[in-house]
Amino acid sequence: MFEPGQFLTPENIEEFIPEGGATQKAAKIFQDMGFRIIHVGVFSVSGEATRDLWESTFNTEVKKVTVPADNIHPERGKRVFLSNVAGAPFEIPAEVSDLVERAYPQKPPVFFGSPLPPIVSYHCLNVPGDISMLLRAGRVNQEGITGKGVLVAMPDTGFYAHKFYEWRGYNYNRTIAEDAVDVDVDNNGHGTAEAANIFSSAPGIDFVGIKMGLNPTLGFKKAMDLSPAVISCSWGWDIRERSLPNWLKPLEAAIIYAVRKLGITVVFSAGNGHYGFPGQMPEVISAGGVYVSRKLAGDDFEFKASDYASSFTSPIYPGRRVPDVCGLVGMKPNAIYIMLPVQPGCSIDRELAAGGAHPNGDMTESEDGWAAISGTSAAAPQIAGVCALLKQVQPSLSPELIKQILIASARDVREGESSMGDTAGKGFDSATGAGLVDAYSACKLARSIMVRPRFTVPPPM
């Protein structure tokens, strides 16, 4: 898996599944060494250890690293984590040398992002009504297509029990990854906020938010364990190299396995000026951004590519264009666009309140439990909600067919530029992919498709 030039694909992914219960055996040995084993997956083991135990076990050295929380938006503070020291020795212990290929400390990702919202003086969308209307989800919701019976999982910073979810009667459930604490707390606010976008598209879904700790791979594997129909992820890393860093290979393998072998539809944010990974993986639905203004143009609103959202050609996966389709995203400088519920006094609540007048701040109170944010962090769950609608219409739809339905039914966007300067135009374009997701047209198309098992397809002559 980690050899130079080795690429993971749906065709070869099963070749890398360890044989003979290797992951379970390795987990037991590491546990006996003093590690806290918190998840044993198909390809990898997730665990925790003190700094001293890690260094002594692998005969190596780690150091505390402080970097911007987001290189594209350095005003968002710092991230602090432990990382291997370049050039330091690293040895797999003899006890597990025939079971374990590599071991990596995980790095934190960039998050690409009262029951009634406050009233503000600038153009701002409210959940669920404005999102539902602009994505044309309300029309199918009225016909009984609400995502009922479809399980959607979302690993993120946490999921506070906001009155917004309670008063609207949403099936909003929360759990916690093994390396996280305090399931009731979301000190960042990102997860609590972005979950509202899913319900704006699909109010009838069964939702489980997974509070992540410091290991996003573990958070994603926890979501897989729930056997959902859809997983929505509003985070990632800015990866511009031609090959994927080895420490991200276990996550890549888990995503390929989830999509191609388990049939889970996975949606990831493309990024906000980032070369988002995993958003650039071919297996996922990559979510870009479109901005819709108050102005009407004929019988529709004016909409254009968001200059905050990413668009790019993947340097890792040949021919992979990002995004596939778009959700609703604001404009620079801060994409302050959708009023979303957050834990009162959380980081996002306080930071945007302190930003001053719009467009630098959201002009709300620092502990009112609401914040105007967006980014492709909002687009991904909006699109995930539409995926849930499609699974209700046609439960047997594969992840690839869902992606193609979204692409074929999207509303063309012909104006504006992305964060990278790509221009929107007629048809599929670099800035917005197929365009703005259209729930009504997507469900209509899904109804017309007859999904047949592979064995019913006649062999080629």
Secondary structure, DSSP 8 states (H G I E B T S, - for coil): --STT----TTTGGGGS-STTHHHHHHHHHHHHT-EEEEE-SS-EEEE--HHHHHHHTT--EEEEEEES-SS-GGG-EEEEEEE-TT------GGGTTT-S--------EE----S----SS--EETTHHHHHHTTHHHHHTTT-S-TT-EEEEEES-----HHHHHTT-EEEEEE-TT---TT--SS-HHHHHHHHHHHH-TT-EEEEEE--S-HHHHHHHHHHT--SEEEE-EEEE--SSS--GGGHHHHHHHHIIIIIT--EEEEE--SSS-EETTT-TTSEEEEEEEEEEEEETTEEEEEE-TTS--EE-SSSTT-EE-SEEEE---TTT---EEEE--TT-HHHHHHHTT-STTTS--S-TTSSEEEE-SHHHHHHHHHHHHHHHHHH-TT--HHHHHHHHHHH-B---SBB-TT--B--SSSBTTTBT-B--HHHHHHHHHT-----GGGS----
